[in-house]
Amino acid sequence: MTGDRLFLDTAFIQALLNSRDNYHNQAKRLFPRIRTASEVWITEAILTEVGNALSASNRNSAVQFIKQCYRTDNIKVVNVDTELLIQALALYQSRSDKTWGLTDCISFVVMQKQNLIDAVTTDRHFIQAGFRALMLDS
C-alpha cells in the first residue's frame, strides 16, 4: 500500500469501464495507483451516477464495480445521509457563481471532511473547488 488518499469520481469509473471513452487508457494507467492506495473514498451518489450512466451500455460492469467497492478493504463508501445532503445543499446554494452539480458538492464536502486533495477525475469543477484532478494532471 502507498500513502495515497484518493477520491474517485464518476468520470474515472466511466472511463475505466468504457473502452470507447477518450480517457479509457489514462484510467487504466491510474488503476494500479488506486489498487495500492491506502484509502480510496467514493460516495453512494457517485455510485448512483455510475449505475445511471452505464445502464444502457455497460450495466453488468457497473454492477460488478459497485459491488466490488463495498468488498474492497481500501475503499471507503460514504453513505449520503441527511446531514451530508444538507451540507452539500448549502454549498450548492452558496456557489451560484459555479455550475457545480449537487453530486459534485457532496463530493467536495466529503473531500473537505476527510482532508483529501487528489480526485481521480477529468472534472474541472474539482480544480475550481481547490482540489487536484489527477486525470487532467497526468
C-alpha positions as CSV (number, residue, x, y, z in Angstrom):
1,M,0.0,0.0,0.0
2,T,1.1,3.5,-0.8
3,G,0.2,6.5,1.3
4,D,-2.1,7.8,-1.4
5,R,-5.5,9.0,-0.2
6,L,-7.8,9.4,-3.3
7,F,-11.3,10.3,-4.1
8,L,-13.0,8.5,-7.1
9,D,-15.3,10.5,-9.3
10,T,-17.8,9.3,-11.9
11,A,-15.6,10.4,-14.8
12,F,-12.8,7.9,-13.8
13,I,-15.2,5.0,-13.4
14,Q,-16.9,5.6,-16.7
15,A,-13.6,5.9,-18.5
16,L,-12.3,2.7,-16.9
17,L,-15.4,0.7,-17.8
18,N,-15.9,2.1,-21.3
19,S,-13.2,1.2,-23.8
20,R,-14.5,3.9,-26.2
21,D,-14.1,6.7,-23.6
22,N,-11.5,9.3,-24.5
23,Y,-9.9,8.8,-21.1
24,H,-10.0,5.0,-21.1
25,N,-6.3,4.4,-21.4
26,Q,-5.5,7.0,-18.9
27,A,-7.9,5.4,-16.4
28,K,-6.3,2.0,-17.0
29,R,-2.9,3.6,-16.2
30,L,-4.2,5.1,-13.0
31,F,-5.9,1.9,-11.8
32,P,-2.8,0.3,-10.2
33,R,-2.4,3.5,-8.1
34,I,-5.9,3.2,-6.9
35,R,-5.5,-0.5,-6.0
36,T,-2.4,0.3,-3.9
37,A,-3.7,3.5,-2.3
38,S,-4.1,3.4,1.5
39,E,-7.5,5.0,1.2
40,V,-9.9,5.4,-1.7
41,W,-13.1,7.4,-1.0
42,I,-16.3,7.4,-3.0
43,T,-19.9,8.3,-2.2
44,E,-23.1,6.5,-2.9
45,A,-24.1,9.5,-5.0
46,I,-21.1,8.7,-7.3
47,L,-22.1,5.0,-7.4
48,T,-25.6,6.0,-8.4
49,E,-24.3,8.2,-11.2
50,V,-22.2,5.3,-12.5
51,G,-25.3,3.0,-12.5
52,N,-27.3,5.6,-14.3
53,A,-24.7,6.5,-16.8
54,L,-23.9,2.8,-17.7
55,S,-27.5,1.5,-17.6
56,A,-27.9,1.0,-21.3
57,S,-24.3,0.3,-22.4
58,N,-22.5,-1.5,-19.7
59,R,-24.9,-2.4,-16.9
60,N,-23.1,-5.6,-15.8
61,S,-19.7,-3.9,-15.5
62,A,-21.4,-1.2,-13.5
63,V,-23.0,-3.7,-11.1
64,Q,-19.7,-5.6,-10.6
65,F,-17.7,-2.4,-10.0
66,I,-20.3,-1.1,-7.5
67,K,-20.4,-4.4,-5.6
68,Q,-16.6,-4.6,-5.6
69,C,-16.4,-1.1,-3.9
70,Y,-18.2,-2.5,-0.9
71,R,-15.9,-5.5,-0.7
72,T,-12.6,-3.8,-1.1
73,D,-10.7,-3.1,2.1
74,N,-9.1,0.2,1.0
75,I,-12.3,1.7,-0.5
76,K,-14.5,3.8,1.9
77,V,-18.0,4.1,0.5
78,V,-19.7,7.1,2.1
79,N,-23.4,6.9,2.7
80,V,-25.3,10.1,1.7
81,D,-27.3,10.7,4.8
82,T,-29.5,13.7,5.6
83,E,-26.6,15.6,7.3
84,L,-24.3,15.2,4.3
85,L,-27.0,16.2,1.9
86,I,-27.9,19.3,3.9
87,Q,-24.2,20.3,4.0
88,A,-23.8,19.7,0.3
89,L,-27.0,21.6,-0.4
90,A,-25.7,24.6,1.5
91,L,-22.5,24.6,-0.6
92,Y,-24.6,24.1,-3.8
93,Q,-26.7,27.1,-2.9
94,S,-23.8,29.3,-1.8
95,R,-21.9,28.9,-5.1
96,S,-24.4,30.1,-7.6
97,D,-21.3,31.5,-9.5
98,K,-20.4,27.9,-10.4
99,T,-22.1,25.2,-12.4
100,W,-21.3,22.6,-9.8
101,G,-23.9,19.8,-9.6
102,L,-25.3,18.6,-6.3
103,T,-23.3,15.4,-6.6
104,D,-20.1,17.5,-7.0
105,C,-21.0,19.4,-3.9
106,I,-21.5,16.1,-2.0
107,S,-18.0,15.0,-3.2
108,F,-16.4,18.3,-2.1
109,V,-17.9,18.1,1.4
110,V,-16.6,14.6,1.8
111,M,-13.2,15.6,0.5
112,Q,-13.0,18.6,2.9
113,K,-14.1,16.5,5.9
114,Q,-11.5,13.8,5.1
115,N,-8.7,16.3,4.2
116,L,-8.4,14.8,0.7
117,I,-6.6,16.7,-2.1
118,D,-6.5,14.3,-5.0
119,A,-9.6,13.4,-7.0
120,V,-9.3,10.8,-9.8
121,T,-11.4,12.7,-12.3
122,T,-11.5,14.8,-15.5
123,D,-14.0,17.2,-14.0
124,R,-12.6,20.7,-13.8
125,H,-15.1,21.6,-11.0
126,F,-12.8,19.8,-8.6
127,I,-10.0,22.2,-9.5
128,Q,-12.4,25.1,-9.0
129,A,-13.1,23.8,-5.6
130,G,-9.4,23.7,-4.7
131,F,-8.6,20.0,-5.3
132,R,-6.4,18.3,-7.8
133,A,-7.9,16.4,-10.8
134,L,-5.4,13.7,-11.4
135,M,-6.7,12.7,-14.8
136,L,-6.1,16.3,-16.0
137,D,-2.6,16.4,-14.5
138,S,-1.2,13.3,-15.9
